[in-house]
Amino acid sequence: MRPDTPFGSNIGRRRLMQMTLGIMAALGASTTLPRMARAAGGDIAFWGTGTLDIGDLWSRADKDAGLTVTFTDNGNDPGPVVARLVAGNANAVYDVSGLQGGAEKELASQGAAAPWDTSKIPNWDKVWQWAKDIPYLTYEGKQIGLPCVVNADSIIYRKDKLGVVDSYGVIFDPKMKGRVAMEDAWINSAIFAAIYLKGAENAPIKDPGNLTEDELGLVMEFLIKHKTDGQFRTFWSGWEQGVQLVANEEVDAMTGWEPIVLEAQKRGLDVAYAEPVEGYEGWGNNLLLHKGAVDRGLSDVAHAFANWIYSGFYGAQLALSRGYVVPCDNDVSWAKANPTEADPAKVEAVVEHVRKKFSGKVYWQNTRPDNFKLYEEWWQKLRNS
């Protein structure tokens, strides 16, 4: 879930940072001074997954809440994001992150993320309870992550060629050899394979999102064998390649992100998203408060930003552009109150579509499972196989 944003670039922010660094060098100032100066204006630097970006529409936060939002894509790879927050400069440069769930414990325990005070977020009462209960959001009883966006992923497929697909088995079917693909990322592909093995092959797997050493070995050996047998057209990476594999008809089915389905449909292709009998991969992209922002006196500004995220406008726009849902009642109610800005029927359809997914069997993605270093070692073995 890390496509490059189709909206405006971050050139303005980069130029601002270059100017700031030049001024700092000239004055010998500390890295926190320019951020503290900007705090009075209600500025917030949001470092998030590219799919969270709404481009020029961030200006609505200024109109609604007096917030000036600058968005920067963090690449969505949890390893480098965590490293930059803990030991790099991200805590000095950015105020809040949007990152897929699982890294909250690591970031909080190392002092990189600060707890949220939900009493300072009036719209928290509108957030769906099951979203508040998502694993990984709390650490030592404190709210480290806020559920910013949720969805559940499965299989993208050519309906005109395959009919209705309802199982991950299509990805591993020998008849589909060379016409299927998976993502070059263990955080998605390992859990998809584990869900399939657990649900269809009765493999002894307890939690597909947090595999033990033995379970992980089983899953990865399964994937490596299929790769060496030539089952996969490729292991794709990034939004552009994911879209092109489908648009250029290089594959008939692949595990992947739902926005790719929407993009393919816009191009006139008969592409659908499967409802797998084995279950979905559920994920949450969570909002994290940086410790550096708290130290700079930006906690209240960050809480105001979180409250705005749940106010309805952002959720409605993201539903229409991405097919994702901010898990909050205000998405639909805002669209109904502002039908000229967002089609209420379309927003409600997206919300209900996602709700339906979560009413069934869902296994939660975890970007930092207990054996995540072993995951990385196994994934490198797959790449090299």
Beta strands, then each sheet from edge to edge (+ up, - down):
strand 1: 43-48
strand 2: 68-73
strand 3: 96-100
strand 4: 113-114
strand 5: 138-139
strand 6: 142-143
strand 7: 145-158
strand 8: 180-183
strand 9: 232-236
strand 10: 253-256
strand 11: 271-273
strand 12: 280-290
strand 13: 362-364
sheet 1: 2+ 1+ 3+ 12- 4+
sheet 2: 2+ 1+ 3+ 12- 7+ 10- 8- 9-
sheet 3: 2+ 1+ 3+ 12- 13-
sheet 4: 2+ 1+ 3+ 12- 7+ 11-
sheet 5: 5+ 6-
end
